[in-house]
Amino acid sequence: QVQLVESGGGLVQAGGSLRLTCVASGSIFSINAMGWYRQAPGKQRELVARISSGGITNYADSVKGRFTISRDNAKSTVYLQMNNLKPEDTAVYYCNVVTGYLSNYWGQGTQVTVSS
């Protein structure tokens, strides 16, 4: 089984920065895409950023220019650098990994709270 461990969430003032880290471990032979999703109270889960095995990225319009996703394939790790955070970024952020067998795995989530 695959396990995802997230870290880096917390409380930050508007305009501040946080860096989320997700490390995958377990029965992983290969990883396809890695990404971050978030869910705010009363809203559905949405894609924040995704990066393919080839390094192709895509972002939600609301975070373009502020967030950067990257990965370290050797360490099965994905990062999300979040700059110029806004109160509307407040949500639980979930790491997502798609293996080469197209199986989906999710982290338990890390809380990001941005105060105004």
N, C-alpha and C positions, 0 to 999 in steps of 0.2 A: 504494500500500500504506500501511497505517496503522502508525505506530510509537508505542509507549508507553514513556516514560522515567520510571522511578521513582527516588525519593530519600527520604532521611530515616531509613532503617533504621540499626540499630546495637546497641550493647550498653548496657544500662541496668539499674540495680538495681531490685528489687521496690519498687513504690510510685512509681516515676519515670514520666516521660512522654516520648513521642515523637510527632512529626507526620510522617506519610507524605504525599508529594506524587507525583502522576502526571500527566504532561503528554502529551496525545495530539497527534500531528501527521501530516501526509500527506494522502492523498486522502479527506478526511472532508467530506461535505456536511452531515451532521447527526448528532447523537449522541442516542441514546435513553437507556438506562440506563448508569450507571457504578458500579463497585463494587470491593470488596476481598475477596479470598479468601486463605486461608492453608493451609499444609500442614506439619504437623510430622512428624518421622521416624516411620515405621511407621503413619502414619494417612493417610486419604484427604483430598483437598482439600475444604475447607468454606467456606461463605459466612461472611464476617465482617460486612459491611455493604454495602448497596446503596442507591442513590438514583436515582430516575427523573427524566426530563426536567422533570416538574412539581414536583419537590422532595419526593416521597413517599419516605420512608426505611424500611428494615427492617434489623434487627440480629439476630445470633445471640444467644441467651439469655445466653450466657456473657460477653458484652461489654456488654450493656445497662447504661446508667448510667455506663459508664466510657469508651466510645468514641463519637466523633461524626463522622459523614461529612458532607461538604459539597462543593459544586462551584461552579466559575466557568465558566459556559457560554461567555462571550466568549473565554476563554483555553483552552477545552477541557481543563480541569484538574479533578481530583478530589483531595480531601484526606481523610485519616483522622487525627483527633486522638485519641491513645491516652493516657489518664490512668490512674493507679493500676494500672500494669502488674503482672502476676503471672507467675511462672515458667511457668505453663501457657500463657501467650501466646506463648512462644517458638516460632517457626516461620518459614518463608519466606512472605512476603506478596506476593501477586500482584495487580496492577491489572487490571481487566477493563472493557472498553468494548463496548457494543452500539450499532452505528450505526442510523440510520434505515432502513437496508435489512436490518436484523436480522442483520448479520454480527458475529461475535464476534472480539475481539482481546485478546491477553494481553501483559502485560509479562513481562520475564525474571525478575522476583522480586527482593525485597530482604530480607535477613536481619534478623530482630528477635530478639535474645537478651536474656532477662530473668533476671538472677542472683538467687538467694535470699539 
